[in-house]
Amino acid sequence: MNALSDVLSQGAQMSVVLGVAPLLTGFVRKVKARLLRRRGPPLLQPYRDLIRLMRKDVVLADNASWLFRVIPYLIFAGTWVAASLVPTFGNGLLFSWTADLIAIIALLGSARFFQALAGMDVGTAFGGIGSSREVMIASLAEPAMLITVFSVAMIAGSTQLPNVAEFMGSDAVGLRVSLGMAFVALTIVALAENARIPVDNPATHLELTMVHEAMVLEYSGRHLALIDLSSHLKLLLYVSLIACVFLPWGTATADAGVGRLVFGALLYFGKLAVLGFLLAVFETSIAKMRVFRIPEFLGAALMLALLATLLRFVSGSL
Amino acid sequence: MIAVALWSVAALLALAPAGVVLSTRPRGSIILYGGCLIATSTLCVTALSDLLYFPHLTPSATLPIGLPWLGAHFRLDALSAFFLVVVNLGGAAASLFALGYGRHEDSPGRVLPFYPAYLAGMNVVVLANDAFSFLVAWEFMSLTSWAMVVSHHREAENVRAGYVYLLMASFGTLALLLAFGLLASGAGYDFDAIRASHPSAALSGVVVILMLLGAGSKAGLMPLHAWLPLAHPAAPSHVSGLMSGVMTKVAVYGFVRIVFDLLPEPVWWWSMVVLLVGGPSATLGVLYALMQRDIKRVLAYSTIENIGIIFTGLGLALAFKAEGLDWVAALAFTAAMLHVFNHALFKSLLFFGAGAVLGATGERDMEKLGGLIHRMPKTAFAVLVGCVAISALPPFNGFVSEWLTFQAILLSPQLPSWGLKLIIPAVGGLLALAAAFAAACFVKLYGISFLGRPRSDVAASAHETDRFSLTAMLVLAAFCLVAGILPGLFIDALAPVSKNMVGNIMPHQVGLQWLTIVPIAESRSSYNGLLVFLFAALCGTTAATAIHRFASDRLRRAPAWDCGYPDPNPAIQYSASSFSQPIRRVFGSVIFAAREIGEMPPPSSPVPARLRVELHDLIWDVLYAPIAKLIGFATDRINILQFLTIRRYLTLVFVALIVLLLVVAL
């Protein structure tokens, strides 16, 4: 009985994130378009794109190996598992002890590892450029993320996300310098990891400026649909993570009733909308950086995260 | 138990002279490697059963060899048993691999006699219970591996590698000799006697530093790593696998045995020294690896990274033990030991993969490979597993030990000393950087050599390797997965080791819900490799079935798209150097003094334009080159003494005698 309800609640969480993720992307696109005084595509366009891609044939390069065909499923599986382990509206995820924050980062790292391999599989110049730049960005973003997690985890005394969220929602937190630094670092990392402006441009197909798009250039049909869906999931994951760690108010606890859950869900969608809106505003107000400016941008995140951790080490209250 | 172990070692030693004869026979290598496989498997099973079922027994034996009146002492406690498992698991896998690989050896007489002796040497180091046997076995291990490094002696590069290796090994042994000399000064050579004596804190500190120099040079800690990327790739691939995956672990054993076991309670600054060496080794090692284009050199440099991670774990364990937090020390120590085991698995696997590629194409240079996944699908699969595991990605084993190390770092604000409070976050940052670089490094290694289009004719016509080698690789790959999804079993097996060395153990893991691993408390952190694996497998298969059921499952083959400009020339692909160019540009200009030199021919000249990349190993330039120069200068001066007349020689002897007498008199 208990195991069954465990599985059911986890399944519900997994389908919620999967269902909502394209909507968030559509929302960000819509807001960006409106800010640029364009009408923009409808909110549900990402769903339509996914369905259209699913229906198309896969056109596979002659030289593509079996790995190239398996990788979309691997990326999707890794991202989906990671996304469904982040508490969204309810905190009572019964499988949340499966993986803590560090493991969630590593799961995303696995997805990225395979994505970079996929970029190199067909043997084109664009795939290589994408993979090479992706690992350069990741080599700074991942440690920045990990050290941010260190500082948050040391403040909360746990790397388990539900416990972190619970602690951050309690009065014991107060205003801390290290938390502020961690927040900025996490935001920068989230921009880089999701291939957003100023690090990468999700809308461009100009070969020399793109990173993520260059890696998936050879994908088509259902494979591309899965990769797109994974990147929607990743955006949702990062937004949920920021919401869960820095805006944890209203998240329903493990033993909450239906009313609290509905309230938590409404509040969660509100948080997504606010953060998505802020992302769109940020993206429209800043220009894309040159590739070799990115290390400086991410280096700032790394330094901030390290400072936050150091503050935590030398002082219990900051 | 110990009798079985010693008889197996004796069998290995007996195989060594047999190797001289066998190397001239056509099927001799099969008999020899088969014999090694049996002996190492026996040792492995013996040690494993000792570790699992009799961890509290410490059988010992004394043989009437070695120093007169002292004899050779051997002892099998939990630590020895664990390292015996590591050594012989790697040894058995290498022997199995060599059953196939060794048949293509062009000069078997230079490898076969030394291989079993090398295995025996490593085993005796781990079993030895007195300083003399330990040092003799250590030296034996160094010399036999040196002999195999120079087995392909016609290549000048290998001879140089052998020379540098021999120098560094002698230096390491010298440091060990001094360390044991200090320890034995009050107690004698027997480890039991040393354990019972209580050397002063200052003396112990000196011993720790000497051990870092001695064991660290063998393990490849920076800045004593210089020989490792030269020597490991030069040996035949199964020996490279042993040197990188296993011999470095024997060095770790030496460090642990002396610093954790033979010395009294640690002082906090020891851990500081260890951490200051371990953390930078981890990051710099993998950064160097990222810059290489020779597969085996990439793997050798990545060993430096992994040794750095292991020493970071050991440093943390020392720090916690010194402050009396022995339950966290147990966590850090277990993390280090688990990484010892994991690294032996995946590094051996990867070196065997490199050996298979070398056997199939004759190339170690990634720029001449590519597309091997089509030609060697099984090798490609096994190597992929190794690459994912070594990049510390779930659900494989490398992640578990790094995760445990991070958990130990997260507990270190509890340490009272300020030095450690400042250093440990920096070391944590270095480890995080190393993890990210490792993933980049192995994307490069795999993507350039196995994916894409073949960059040379040999790569285009490669063939799958033989069945023995494949079995060895696939078995190791399976171990990597099992240790990743059921880490609790391995952590529990390490409990007696950590009990002996740091006085406490991690919480008992098997029996927790769904085989989760919990280092301290569930509310603090937990990880379940099995569930992560099952979830990911479930998600992947659900997506696949749903798509093939409800959406299109049609597939067409067509030329690559490449933005509309596909080029049939494989040279347009990203190469190893171009792949690492962004990282080289970001980090390289400071750390490697990297320079890109474009050579543009004058207009109308038919010479092609070239882009060269210059990298410098700064440690070599700053530390080794001046020493080498100084020694060269001094030897040139002293060289005159070789050409003296009889009269001058006699004068020299006379003056020396006077000086000696004066010294004695004073």
Interface residues (C-beta under 8 A of the other chain):
Chain A: M14 M54 R55 K56 D57 V58 V59 L60 A61 D62 N63 S65 W66 L67 Y73 L74 F76 A77 G78 W80 V81 F95 W97 T98 A99 D100 I102 A103 A106 L107 G109 S110 R112 F113 A116 L117 G119 M120 D121 V122 G123 T124 A125 F126 G127 G128 I129 S131 S132 R133 V135 M136 A138 S139 L140 A141 E142 P143 L146 I147 F150 A153 M154 G157 S158 T159 Q160 N163 E207 L217 E218 G221 R222 A225 L226 V291 F292 P295 L302 L306 T309 L310 R312 F313 V314 G316
Chain B: G370 G371 I373 H374 P377 A380 L384 V388 S391 A392 L393 P394 F399 W403 F406 Q407 I409 L410 S412 P413 W418 K421 L422 I424 P425 A426 G428 G429 A432 L433 A435 A436 F437 A439 A440 F442 V443 K444 Y446 G447 I448 L451 G452 R453 T516 E522 S523 R524 S525 S526 Y527 N528 L531 V532 F535 A536 A537 C539 G540 A543 A544 I547 F550 A551 S552 D553 R554 L555 R556 R557 A558 P559 A560 W561 D562 C563 P566 D567 P570 I572 Q573 Y574 S578 F579 S580 Q581 P582 I583 R585 V586
